[in-house]
Amino acid sequence: MSNIRRQSIFSSLLIYMGFAFGALNTYFFTKQGLFKPEEYGLIQAIININLVFFSICTLGAPAMMSRFFPYYDELPKKENDLFTFVLFSSFAGFIILCLLACFFQPLVVRKFQATSSLLIHYYYWILPYTFFYTIYYILEVQSYISKKAVAPSFLRETVHRLIVTFLIVLFVFKVINFDEMVKSYAFSYALLMFFLAAFLIKHGLLNFTFKISSVTKKHYKEILKMMLFVYTGGIIFYLGLNFDSINLTRQGGLEKSGIFTLSMYIASIISVPQRSIVAITSPHIATAWKEKNLKEISRIYSRSSINLLIISLFIFLNIWLNIDDAYIFLKINPTFIAGKYVIFILGLKFIIDMGTGVNAQMLHTSNFWKFEFITGVVLLFLTIPLNYWLTQKYDMVGAGIAGFISLTVYNIIRLWFIYYKFKMQPFTINSLKSVIVAAAIYGLVYFVSQTLSGLPAMIIRSTLFSLLFMVTVYFLKLTPDMEPVVNSIKKRLGIKTTQA
């Protein structure tokens, strides 16, 4: 577990460095006088629609990489055709995507022209964005299964945001106009793709062969069956996951979508460590399934749950303590303040999702990966009607509530299935203690700082809450991973440590 912990911490730090640039970009997009809300909404609409396009483009191949790589690893390097197979599958998927995009373009125009004409204008520019995003994603999975998680995390979370920062600066200083900025943004993942490919080639982790391997011949039926299920389930999952913002764009226009997306962005800060832990634990879980090491899987499941729960509570309550002062201090366009309570609802959604641990990774790397398809269908059939009805009734807050209900039910089903099949569940008494401790410390800090305002208030609240929460977690031993981290820091500072 120490290797997972070490990589997770390092990767999370790099990702948060990227989030600093992401926060800067979001600040520029939402500050009065620079961009219109609908222009910010357009960029976010491209990102959200890309995820649906991406699910069509992959043909389910990246998930197959995570599931079958332990078998391919037993082959001599020159005979390993896994990467080649996945790459060409995605090329075929992109051709299918282009045909579908052309076929459905008239329908998209009819549905979005009245409220989001800017999106119609840049509709086809989403395709190059999706192409380079997909190839980059495949290279990213190749890095993860090769246990090289830091480089792709740095590229995606930091370098990509730096590219966006560079485009914003060019726009602000009138070197390029908004049209040129959007078109340049459509190729932003191309640079990352080349960087990551070069990294993998340098470390000898990228192999091309056009000869079909013995593993592919032996498992091809199972591989194709999995790809079909994951492909269908992936489209359903990503459509369900992004339906809220897409539907809000259709009903309320790009301005409403921009406000909702800013709220989503702020809330998604909570989930940054989840990305690192998911990326790093997936190969370990896949190997443990192959070795039938259920004890190790259960340990990763439980540890991921308590660690992600504590982290999500820590970040969410820090955000919510300071949200009002942050809006004022950063001089955010008042239009965006309408999304404040969306942040609260989405924050709760992320806490529940993170607190349930790595259940998705356990399922799609196991022999029960077909259950991914079933839960994806459930998510879609919950999301679409709930989102459509609640958005009409409660606007952006309704979209947030729909997402909260859908993802909560989605995780409950997964928890039940894993317990039913493997008699594993991630929670302990420390899970309940963590929630109680976080709520109590939040209440204390909130009441003692009510009279404060501005930047000093944000610094005092955050410092007080963070210190009280971390010290309490440490002394109550709410997670077994806290003490080794503290001991590691003490060791670097030359302080005597205790044994973990």
Summary of the structure (lengths in Angstrom):
residues: 500
radius of gyration: 22.7
end to end distance: 12.1
largest distance: 70.6
contacts: 1727
relative contact order: 0.11
helix: 83%
strand: 0%
